Amino acid sequence: MALLSYLQVAVGTVVFAYAVLLVYAWLCSDRLIFLPSPATYADGPEILKIHTPDGVTLAARFLPYPSSRYTLIYFHGNAEDLGQVEPSLRELRDRLGVSVFGWDYRGYGLSGGKAGEAVTLRDAHTVLAYVSGTLGVPPERVILYGNSVGGGPAVEVAASHRVGGLILRSAFTSAFRVMTHVRLLPFDKFNNLGKLPRVTCPVLVIHGTADETIPFSHAQQLYAAAPGPKYRLWVEGAGHNDLLETAGEEYWKALHEFTASL
Protein backbone atom coordinates (compact mmCIF):
# COMPACT_ATOMS: atom_id res chain seq x y z
CA MET A 1 0.00 0.00 0.00
CA ALA A 2 2.80 2.37 0.82
CA LEU A 3 4.38 1.75 -2.58
CA LEU A 4 1.04 2.30 -4.31
CA SER A 5 0.51 5.56 -2.45
CA TYR A 6 4.01 6.67 -3.39
CA LEU A 7 3.38 5.92 -7.06
CA GLN A 8 0.08 7.78 -6.97
CA VAL A 9 1.76 10.84 -5.47
CA ALA A 10 4.59 10.65 -8.02
CA VAL A 11 2.20 10.35 -10.96
CA GLY A 12 0.06 13.16 -9.60
CA THR A 13 3.12 15.37 -9.23
CA VAL A 14 4.24 14.69 -12.79
CA VAL A 15 0.75 15.36 -14.17
CA PHE A 16 0.50 18.60 -12.20
CA ALA A 17 3.95 19.75 -13.34
CA TYR A 18 3.07 18.97 -16.96
CA ALA A 19 -0.20 20.89 -16.65
CA VAL A 20 1.67 23.90 -15.24
CA LEU A 21 4.13 23.66 -18.13
CA LEU A 22 1.27 23.61 -20.64
CA VAL A 23 -0.36 26.70 -19.14
CA TYR A 24 2.94 28.55 -18.88
CA ALA A 25 3.87 27.74 -22.47
CA TRP A 26 0.46 28.78 -23.74
CA LEU A 27 0.34 32.08 -21.86
CA CYS A 28 3.97 33.20 -21.75
CA SER A 29 5.77 31.77 -24.79
CA ASP A 30 5.30 34.80 -27.04
CA ARG A 31 6.89 37.01 -24.36
CA LEU A 32 9.88 34.67 -24.22
CA ILE A 33 10.27 34.36 -28.00
CA PHE A 34 9.95 38.06 -28.84
CA LEU A 35 12.17 40.53 -27.00
CA PRO A 36 11.80 43.92 -28.71
CA SER A 37 13.84 46.88 -27.54
CA PRO A 38 13.33 50.62 -28.18
CA ALA A 39 13.63 51.62 -31.82
CA THR A 40 17.17 52.31 -33.04
CA TYR A 41 16.05 54.43 -35.99
CA ALA A 42 13.90 57.48 -36.63
CA ASP A 43 10.91 57.89 -38.90
CA GLY A 44 11.45 59.46 -42.29
CA PRO A 45 10.43 59.32 -45.96
CA GLU A 46 12.47 56.15 -46.48
CA ILE A 47 10.38 54.26 -43.91
CA LEU A 48 7.51 52.54 -45.68
CA LYS A 49 4.23 51.91 -43.88
CA ILE A 50 2.34 48.65 -44.40
CA HIS A 51 -1.21 48.57 -43.08
CA THR A 52 -2.43 45.19 -41.87
CA PRO A 53 -6.06 44.04 -42.18
CA ASP A 54 -6.56 44.52 -38.41
CA GLY A 55 -5.35 48.13 -38.49
CA VAL A 56 -1.74 47.85 -37.32
CA THR A 57 1.01 49.74 -39.16
CA LEU A 58 4.29 47.93 -39.89
CA ALA A 59 7.53 49.76 -40.65
CA ALA A 60 9.62 48.61 -43.62
CA ARG A 61 12.53 49.56 -45.86
CA PHE A 62 12.98 48.87 -49.57
CA LEU A 63 16.46 49.01 -51.07
CA PRO A 64 16.09 48.56 -54.83
CA TYR A 65 18.89 47.32 -57.07
CA PRO A 66 18.72 48.43 -60.73
CA SER A 67 17.65 45.66 -63.10
CA SER A 68 17.63 43.02 -60.35
CA ARG A 69 15.93 39.71 -61.17
CA TYR A 70 15.00 39.01 -57.55
CA THR A 71 13.82 40.83 -54.45
CA LEU A 72 14.98 39.43 -51.12
CA ILE A 73 12.62 39.80 -48.16
CA TYR A 74 14.61 39.80 -44.93
CA PHE A 75 13.04 38.44 -41.72
CA HIS A 76 15.33 39.61 -38.93
CA GLY A 77 16.27 37.97 -35.66
CA ASN A 78 14.93 38.48 -32.18
CA ALA A 79 16.66 41.40 -30.47
CA GLU A 80 17.13 43.65 -33.51
CA ASP A 81 15.19 46.03 -35.73
CA LEU A 82 15.53 47.76 -39.10
CA GLY A 83 18.01 50.27 -37.77
CA GLN A 84 20.38 47.54 -36.62
CA VAL A 85 20.07 45.33 -39.69
CA GLU A 86 20.20 48.11 -42.29
CA PRO A 87 23.96 47.60 -42.94
CA SER A 88 23.26 43.91 -43.56
CA LEU A 89 20.40 44.78 -45.91
CA ARG A 90 22.64 47.10 -47.91
CA GLU A 91 25.43 44.53 -48.08
CA LEU A 92 23.03 41.86 -49.29
CA ARG A 93 21.79 44.22 -51.99
CA ASP A 94 25.21 45.34 -53.14
CA ARG A 95 27.00 41.98 -53.02
CA LEU A 96 24.22 39.81 -54.44
CA GLY A 97 22.78 42.28 -56.91
CA VAL A 98 19.22 41.88 -55.62
CA SER A 99 16.66 44.34 -54.35
CA VAL A 100 16.15 43.96 -50.59
CA PHE A 101 13.04 44.50 -48.49
CA GLY A 102 13.18 44.48 -44.69
CA TRP A 103 10.41 44.93 -42.14
CA ASP A 104 9.88 45.05 -38.40
CA TYR A 105 7.61 42.67 -36.51
CA ARG A 106 4.89 44.17 -34.35
CA GLY A 107 6.35 45.96 -31.36
CA TYR A 108 9.79 46.21 -32.99
CA GLY A 109 11.24 49.47 -34.25
CA LEU A 110 8.46 51.75 -35.45
CA SER A 111 5.95 48.96 -36.06
CA GLY A 112 2.82 49.15 -33.96
CA GLY A 113 1.04 46.43 -32.05
CA LYS A 114 2.38 43.64 -29.90
CA ALA A 115 4.56 40.80 -31.13
CA GLY A 116 3.28 37.23 -31.16
CA GLU A 117 3.57 34.09 -33.25
CA ALA A 118 0.10 34.15 -34.81
CA VAL A 119 0.18 37.83 -35.79
CA THR A 120 3.74 37.55 -37.11
CA LEU A 121 2.72 34.71 -39.41
CA ARG A 122 -0.27 36.70 -40.67
CA ASP A 123 1.85 39.80 -41.13
CA ALA A 124 4.40 37.81 -43.16
CA HIS A 125 1.68 37.09 -45.72
CA THR A 126 0.71 40.78 -45.70
CA VAL A 127 4.32 41.72 -46.38
CA LEU A 128 4.51 39.38 -49.37
CA ALA A 129 1.23 40.82 -50.67
CA TYR A 130 2.71 44.33 -50.33
CA VAL A 131 5.91 43.39 -52.17
CA SER A 132 3.91 41.65 -54.88
CA GLY A 133 1.04 44.13 -55.19
CA THR A 134 2.49 47.55 -54.33
CA LEU A 135 6.06 46.99 -55.52
CA GLY A 136 5.04 44.76 -58.42
CA VAL A 137 7.38 41.85 -57.70
CA PRO A 138 5.90 38.45 -58.65
CA PRO A 139 6.19 35.92 -55.79
CA GLU A 140 8.32 33.62 -57.95
CA ARG A 141 10.88 36.45 -58.08
CA VAL A 142 11.03 36.70 -54.28
CA ILE A 143 13.75 35.17 -52.10
CA LEU A 144 12.85 34.77 -48.43
CA TYR A 145 15.71 35.12 -45.95
CA GLY A 146 14.93 34.10 -42.36
CA ASN A 147 17.51 34.76 -39.66
CA SER A 148 17.04 32.89 -36.36
CA VAL A 149 13.42 33.48 -35.22
CA GLY A 150 12.87 35.05 -38.65
CA GLY A 151 12.98 31.54 -40.05
CA GLY A 152 9.46 31.05 -38.68
CA PRO A 153 7.62 33.61 -40.83
CA ALA A 154 9.94 32.89 -43.77
CA VAL A 155 9.06 29.18 -43.76
CA GLU A 156 5.38 30.02 -43.29
CA VAL A 157 5.34 32.12 -46.47
CA ALA A 158 7.45 29.65 -48.47
CA ALA A 159 5.11 26.79 -47.50
CA SER A 160 2.07 28.76 -48.69
CA HIS A 161 3.28 30.48 -51.88
CA ARG A 162 5.37 29.61 -54.91
CA VAL A 163 8.36 31.85 -54.21
CA GLY A 164 11.78 31.87 -55.82
CA GLY A 165 13.90 30.64 -52.91
CA LEU A 166 14.24 30.27 -49.15
CA ILE A 167 17.35 30.94 -47.04
CA LEU A 168 17.39 29.82 -43.41
CA ARG A 169 20.23 31.11 -41.27
CA SER A 170 20.62 29.87 -37.69
CA ALA A 171 16.97 28.81 -37.66
CA PHE A 172 15.23 26.32 -35.36
CA THR A 173 13.00 23.32 -36.04
CA SER A 174 10.41 24.86 -33.73
CA ALA A 175 10.53 27.37 -30.90
CA PHE A 176 9.76 24.97 -28.05
CA ARG A 177 12.24 22.35 -29.24
CA VAL A 178 15.08 24.83 -28.68
CA MET A 179 14.48 24.19 -24.97
CA THR A 180 12.94 20.71 -24.87
CA HIS A 181 14.96 19.17 -27.77
CA VAL A 182 12.03 16.84 -28.52
CA ARG A 183 8.32 17.47 -29.07
CA LEU A 184 7.12 17.56 -25.49
CA LEU A 185 3.92 19.59 -25.80
CA PRO A 186 0.83 19.03 -27.97
CA PHE A 187 1.29 22.49 -29.51
CA ASP A 188 4.30 24.52 -30.55
CA LYS A 189 5.38 27.87 -31.96
CA PHE A 190 6.89 28.33 -35.42
CA ASN A 191 6.82 24.67 -36.41
CA ASN A 192 9.34 25.03 -39.23
CA LEU A 193 10.12 21.33 -39.33
CA GLY A 194 6.49 20.42 -39.93
CA LYS A 195 6.03 23.02 -42.69
CA LEU A 196 9.24 22.51 -44.66
CA PRO A 197 8.00 19.42 -46.57
CA ARG A 198 5.40 21.74 -48.19
CA VAL A 199 8.07 24.12 -49.48
CA THR A 200 8.52 23.71 -53.23
CA CYS A 201 11.27 26.28 -53.88
CA PRO A 202 15.04 25.73 -53.51
CA VAL A 203 16.26 25.99 -49.91
CA LEU A 204 19.62 27.02 -48.48
CA VAL A 205 20.29 26.18 -44.81
CA ILE A 206 23.17 27.98 -43.07
CA HIS A 207 24.21 27.19 -39.49
CA GLY A 208 27.19 27.26 -37.17
CA THR A 209 28.31 23.91 -35.79
CA ALA A 210 28.97 25.48 -32.36
CA ASP A 211 25.71 27.46 -32.10
CA GLU A 212 25.04 27.81 -28.38
CA THR A 213 21.53 29.25 -28.80
CA ILE A 214 19.98 27.02 -31.46
CA PRO A 215 21.80 23.69 -31.60
CA PHE A 216 23.35 22.58 -34.89
CA SER A 217 21.07 19.53 -34.88
CA HIS A 218 18.15 21.83 -35.74
CA ALA A 219 19.83 22.78 -39.01
CA GLN A 220 20.51 19.16 -39.84
CA GLN A 221 16.85 18.29 -39.30
CA LEU A 222 15.65 21.26 -41.34
CA TYR A 223 17.94 20.34 -44.21
CA ALA A 224 16.75 16.73 -44.13
CA ALA A 225 13.09 17.86 -44.16
CA ALA A 226 13.44 20.15 -47.18
CA PRO A 227 12.20 18.30 -50.30
CA GLY A 228 14.82 19.86 -52.57
CA PRO A 229 16.53 21.26 -54.45
CA LYS A 230 18.44 22.09 -51.30
CA TYR A 231 21.83 23.41 -50.33
CA ARG A 232 23.69 23.81 -47.06
CA LEU A 233 26.54 25.68 -45.45
CA TRP A 234 27.81 24.32 -42.13
CA VAL A 235 30.18 26.88 -40.63
CA GLU A 236 32.69 24.99 -38.50
CA GLY A 237 33.13 26.46 -35.02
CA ALA A 238 30.62 29.29 -35.54
CA GLY A 239 28.17 30.25 -32.81
CA HIS A 240 24.83 32.01 -33.09
CA ASN A 241 26.10 35.58 -33.17
CA ASP A 242 29.48 35.22 -34.90
CA LEU A 243 28.45 33.13 -37.90
CA LEU A 244 29.12 35.76 -40.55
CA GLU A 245 32.48 36.71 -39.09
CA THR A 246 33.53 33.07 -38.82
CA ALA A 247 32.30 32.10 -42.28
CA GLY A 248 33.79 35.11 -44.05
CA GLU A 249 33.74 34.83 -47.84
CA GLU A 250 32.44 31.27 -47.59
CA TYR A 251 29.09 32.76 -46.58
CA TRP A 252 28.94 35.06 -49.58
CA LYS A 253 30.04 32.29 -51.92
CA ALA A 254 27.15 30.14 -50.70
CA LEU A 255 24.67 32.99 -51.23
CA HIS A 256 26.02 33.74 -54.70
CA GLU A 257 25.84 30.12 -55.76
CA PHE A 258 22.34 29.78 -54.38
CA THR A 259 20.92 32.88 -56.08
CA ALA A 260 22.67 31.94 -59.34
CA SER A 261 20.97 28.53 -59.23
CA LEU A 262 17.44 29.96 -59.07
Secondary structure, DSSP 8 states (H G I E B T S, - for coil): -HHHHHHHHHHHHHHHHHHHHHHHHHHHHHHHH----S-SS---TTSEEEE-TTS-EEEEEEE--TT-S-EEEEE--TT--HHHHHHHHHHHHHHHT-EEEEE--TTSTT--S---HHHHHHHHHHHHHHHHHTS---GGGEEEEEEGGGHHHHHHHHHHS--SEEEEES--S-TTHHHHSS--SS--SS-HHHHGGG--S-EEEEEETT-SSS-HHHHHHHHHH--SSEEEEEETT--SSSHHHHHTHHHHHHHHHHHHH-
